[in-house]
Amino acid sequence: MYIHKHTYTHTHKHMCCSIYMLYAMTFLNFIKVSFNKIEHVLKYNNVLDFFPFFFLQTDRRTRTESPALAEDAQPTESEKEIYNQVNVVLKDAEGILEDLQSYRGAGHEIREAIQHPADEKLQEKAWGAVVPLVGKLKTFYEFSQRLEAALRGLLGALTSTPYSPTQHLEREQALAKQFAEILHFTLRFDELKMTNPAIQNDFSYYRRTLSRMRINNVPAEGENEVNNELANRMSLFYAEATPMLKTLSDATTKFVSENKNLPIENTTDCLSTMASVCRVMLETPEYRSRFTNEETVSFCLRVMVGVIILYDHVHPVGAFAKTSKIDMKGCIKVLKDQPPNSVEGLLNALRYTTKHLNDETTSKQIKSMLQ
């Protein structure tokens, strides 16, 4: 089976990779501040005073941003094994997003086939259009499984004893950056998926047609590509509003339940610290005014929302309770302060992918902010 894939020049790929890494390094620069101070400040919900050394410098030739105080985060010897495993996955992330963004579906062919059920040529044309698209959907699904494994590896490295979560984030800069990159990819994937109904329509048609072919004992070209068991799992995946986030949320919950000897705070404190860092970056005019590239802002927003959702699934009372270490009102306000069209997908992720939003312990004000 042939799956059409856009080709890109070497220069384009290099530029995409460089920009992608730049967003991660902007986040990383904040992570590189004194985490002993952050641990103290988080108790008083005021991180601002402890980011005095952050600034971005702009390359006059390329007009791109880079953190002035953070060198490239190269993995230490102790990080290299996990870093290399995760890096293999992340190298494919940009291509997955490009394929998803260019996904147009087979809506026209499917409608024609449904409207003319006796026309064998139209049936064959629709099937021929859908099979390669299902191959793409299979690739996306399989990538979610690889991403889940990568996340679990990073969680293990960033929450292990004897170091505290904040010490891990300071010591293991390369892994912290990869964690942020995974969250950025995840939110971007789900934003694209939510606005593309063709994905579920194509897959539903594929399954219906495959079932009919089996009943009629007609050989099906696509069955070897996606067997029934895999089709069931893919169907559950694409039925989710935010399938990648659901995958990572389940993976984080499973990680905590399988590591009962590890204090749950090791995981939740890591997530809440990252959320606080992102919020400060975005709500402080002094820092925000230095973001000349709006994609840097988008990167921070996606990482912030991603860690909030993971925290809400892992913490016993979630991210919206008064005792939460995440300033949810502040985070939601940051989102609401952005142009509406740019954050609706992220707000929907908080509305529909979190676990505790509708709990009685969630304040009416927070619920109102997300209505």
C-alpha positions in Angstrom: 0.0 0.0 0.0 1.3 3.4 -0.9 0.8 6.3 1.6 1.3 9.7 0.1 3.7 11.8 2.1 4.7 15.4 1.4 8.4 15.9 0.8 10.3 18.7 2.4 13.7 20.1 1.6 16.6 19.7 3.9 16.6 23.4 4.6 12.9 23.3 5.6 13.5 20.4 8.0 16.5 22.1 9.5 14.5 25.3 10.1 11.6 23.4 11.6 13.9 21.5 14.0 15.8 24.7 15.0 12.6 26.6 15.7 11.1 23.6 17.6 14.3 23.4 19.8 14.2 27.1 20.3 10.8 27.0 22.0 12.0 24.2 24.3 15.1 26.2 25.2 13.0 29.2 26.1 11.2 27.0 28.6 14.4 25.5 29.7 15.9 28.8 30.6 13.3 29.3 33.3 13.9 25.8 34.6 17.6 26.7 35.0 16.9 29.1 37.9 17.5 28.3 41.5 15.0 25.5 42.3 15.7 25.8 46.0 14.1 29.3 45.8 11.2 28.0 43.7 10.4 25.3 46.3 10.2 28.0 49.0 8.2 30.4 46.9 5.7 27.9 45.6 4.4 27.6 49.2 3.5 31.3 49.0 2.2 31.3 45.5 4.7 33.9 44.3 7.3 32.8 41.9 7.9 36.2 40.2 10.6 37.5 42.5 12.8 34.6 41.8 13.2 35.0 38.1 15.4 38.1 38.0 18.0 36.7 35.7 15.8 35.5 32.9 16.0 37.3 29.5 16.0 36.5 25.9 18.6 37.8 23.4 17.8 38.3 19.8 20.1 37.3 17.0 20.2 40.4 14.8 21.0 38.4 11.7 18.3 35.8 12.0 15.9 37.8 14.3 15.4 34.7 16.4 15.2 34.4 20.2 17.5 32.5 22.4 17.9 32.4 26.1 20.9 34.4 27.1 21.8 32.5 30.2 21.2 28.9 29.2 23.6 26.9 27.2 22.4 24.0 25.0 21.1 21.3 27.3 23.3 18.4 26.5 22.6 15.1 28.4 25.0 14.1 31.1 26.3 10.5 31.2 23.6 9.5 33.6 20.9 11.0 31.3 22.1 9.6 28.0 20.3 6.3 27.9 16.9 7.8 28.5 17.7 10.9 26.4 18.7 8.8 23.4 15.6 6.6 23.6 13.3 9.7 23.8 15.2 11.5 21.1 14.5 8.8 18.6 10.8 9.3 19.2 10.9 13.1 19.1 12.7 13.1 15.8 9.5 11.8 14.2 7.2 14.2 16.0 7.4 17.0 13.4 6.7 14.7 10.5 3.6 13.3 12.4 2.2 16.9 12.8 2.9 17.7 9.2 1.0 14.6 8.0 -1.9 15.3 10.4 -2.1 18.9 9.2 -2.2 17.9 5.6 -4.8 15.2 6.3 -7.8 16.0 4.0 -9.9 12.8 4.2 -12.0 11.0 1.7 -15.3 12.7 2.4 -16.2 13.2 -1.2 -15.5 9.7 -2.3 -17.4 8.3 0.7 -20.5 10.4 0.1 -20.5 9.3 -3.6 -20.2 5.6 -2.6 -23.0 5.9 0.0 -25.4 7.8 -2.3 -24.8 5.2 -5.1 -24.5 1.8 -3.3 -25.0 -0.2 -6.5 -22.2 1.5 -8.4 -19.2 -0.8 -8.0 -16.7 1.7 -9.4 -17.7 4.3 -6.8 -17.4 1.7 -4.1 -13.9 0.7 -5.3 -12.9 4.4 -5.6 -14.0 5.1 -2.0 -12.2 2.1 -0.7 -9.1 3.0 -2.6 -9.1 6.5 -1.1 -9.7 5.3 2.5 -7.2 2.5 2.8 -4.1 4.7 2.5 -5.6 7.2 4.9 -6.2 4.4 7.4 -2.5 3.6 7.0 -1.8 7.1 8.1 -4.1 6.8 11.1 -2.4 3.6 12.1 1.0 5.5 12.0 -0.4 8.2 14.3 -1.8 5.6 16.7 1.5 3.7 16.8 3.3 6.9 17.5 1.1 7.5 20.5 2.3 4.2 21.9 5.9 5.2 21.4 5.3 8.6 23.0 3.7 6.9 26.0 6.8 4.7 26.5 9.0 7.8 26.2 7.0 9.7 28.7 7.2 6.9 31.2 10.9 6.8 30.8 11.2 10.5 31.5 8.9 10.3 34.5 11.0 7.6 36.0 14.2 9.7 35.5 12.7 13.0 36.8 11.0 11.6 39.9 13.4 9.0 41.2 15.1 9.2 44.6 17.2 10.5 46.3 16.6 13.9 44.6 13.6 16.1 44.9 11.6 16.8 41.7 12.9 20.4 41.5 16.5 19.1 42.0 15.8 16.7 39.1 14.6 19.5 36.8 17.7 21.5 37.6 20.2 18.6 37.3 18.6 16.9 34.3 18.1 19.8 31.9 18.1 17.7 28.7 15.4 15.5 30.0 13.3 18.4 31.3 13.5 19.9 27.8 12.3 16.6 26.2 9.4 16.5 28.7 8.3 19.9 27.6 8.7 19.0 23.9 6.5 15.9 24.4 3.7 18.1 25.9 4.0 20.7 23.2 3.6 18.0 20.5 0.7 16.3 22.4 -1.4 19.5 22.6 -0.6 20.5 19.0 -1.6 17.0 17.8 -4.9 17.1 19.7 -5.7 20.7 18.5 -5.3 19.5 14.9 -7.3 16.3 15.5 -10.2 18.1 17.2 -10.7 20.3 14.1 -10.6 17.5 11.6 -13.8 15.4 11.6 -12.7 13.6 8.5 -10.5 11.3 10.7 -13.3 9.6 12.5 -15.5 9.6 9.4 -12.9 7.9 7.3 -12.2 5.3 10.0 -15.9 4.6 10.6 -16.4 4.0 6.9 -13.3 1.8 6.8 -14.7 -0.4 9.6 -18.2 -0.6 8.2 -16.9 -1.5 4.7 -14.4 -4.1 6.1 -17.2 -5.7 8.1 -19.4 -5.9 5.0 -16.6 -7.4 2.9 -16.1 -10.1 5.5 -19.8 -11.0 5.5 -19.7 -11.3 1.8 -16.4 -13.2 1.8 -14.8 -10.4 -0.3 -10.9 -10.1 0.0 -10.1 -6.8 1.7 -6.8 -5.1 0.7 -6.6 -3.1 3.9 -7.3 -5.9 6.4 -3.7 -6.9 6.5 -2.8 -3.3 7.3 -5.2 -2.9 10.2 -6.6 -6.2 11.7 -9.7 -6.3 13.8 -7.9 -6.1 17.2 -5.9 -3.1 16.1 -8.9 -1.5 14.6 -10.7 -1.8 18.0 -7.9 -0.1 19.8 -7.6 2.6 17.2 -11.3 3.2 17.3 -11.1 3.9 21.1 -8.1 6.2 20.5 -9.8 8.4 17.9 -13.1 8.5 19.8 -11.4 10.6 22.4 -11.6 14.4 21.9 -7.9 14.7 22.8 -6.5 11.2 22.2 -2.8 12.0 22.8 -3.5 13.7 26.1 -5.7 10.8 27.2 -2.8 8.4 26.3 -0.3 10.5 28.4 -2.8 11.0 31.2 -3.4 7.2 31.5 0.4 6.6 31.2 1.1 9.0 34.1 -1.6 7.5 36.3 -0.3 4.0 35.5 3.3 5.1 36.3 2.2 6.3 39.7 0.2 3.2 40.5 3.0 0.9 39.5 5.6 2.8 41.6 4.0 2.7 45.0 7.4 3.0 46.7 7.8 6.4 45.1 6.0 9.3 46.9 3.3 10.6 44.7 4.6 14.1 45.5 7.7 13.3 43.5 5.4 13.3 40.4 2.9 16.0 41.3 5.6 18.5 42.5 7.5 18.1 39.2 4.3 18.9 37.3 3.2 21.8 39.5 6.6 23.4 39.3 6.6 23.3 35.5 3.0 24.7 35.5 4.1 27.6 37.8 7.2 28.3 35.7 5.1 28.6 32.5 2.5 30.7 34.2 5.1 33.2 35.4 6.7 33.4 31.9 3.3 34.2 30.4 1.7 36.6 32.9 4.7 38.8 33.7 4.9 41.7 31.3 8.7 42.0 31.8 9.2 38.6 30.4 6.3 38.4 28.0 7.4 41.6 26.3 10.6 39.9 25.2 8.8 37.2 23.3 9.1 38.5 19.8 7.9 35.1 18.4 4.3 34.2 19.2 5.1 30.5 18.7 7.3 30.8 21.9 4.1 31.9 23.7 2.2 29.0 22.2 4.8 26.5 23.3 4.6 27.7 26.9 0.8 27.7 26.9 0.7 24.1 25.6 3.3 22.9 28.2 1.4 24.6 31.0 -1.9 23.0 30.0 -0.3 19.6 29.5 1.2 19.5 33.0 -2.1 20.7 34.5 -4.0 17.9 32.9 -1.4 15.3 34.0 -1.4 16.7 37.5 -5.2 16.6 37.7 -5.2 12.9 36.7 -2.5 11.9 39.2 -3.2 14.0 42.3 -5.8 12.5 44.6 -7.8 15.8 44.7 -6.7 17.1 41.4 -5.5 20.5 40.1 -8.7 22.5 40.8 -9.0 22.0 44.6 -8.0 24.8 47.0 -5.1 22.7 48.2 -3.6 22.3 44.7 -0.1 23.5 44.2 -1.1 24.9 40.8 -2.6 28.4 40.7 -5.5 27.4 38.4 -7.2 30.8 38.4 -3.9 32.4 37.3 -3.4 29.7 34.6 -6.9 30.1 33.3 -6.5 33.9 33.3 -3.3 33.6 31.3 -5.2 31.5 28.7 -8.2 33.9 28.6 -5.8 36.8 28.0 -4.7 35.3 24.7 -6.5 35.9 21.4 -9.6 33.6 21.7 -9.0 31.7 18.4 -5.5 30.7 19.5 -6.4 29.1 22.8 -9.9 27.6 22.4 -8.4 24.1 21.8 -6.4 24.4 25.1 -9.4 25.6 27.0 -11.4 22.7 25.6 -8.6 20.4 26.8 -9.0 21.7 30.3 -12.8 21.4 30.1 -13.0 17.9 28.7 -9.8 16.1 29.4 -9.3 16.9 33.1 -10.7 14.6 35.8 -11.7 16.9 38.7 -13.1 20.0 37.1 -16.7 19.1 38.0 -15.9 18.0 41.5 -17.7 19.7 44.4 -14.3 20.9 45.7 -13.8 23.0 42.6 -14.8 26.6 43.2 -17.7 28.2 41.3 -15.3 30.9 40.1 -13.0 28.4 38.4 -16.0 26.6 36.8 -17.3 29.9 35.6 -14.0 30.9 34.1 -14.0 27.7 32.0 -17.6 28.0 30.8 
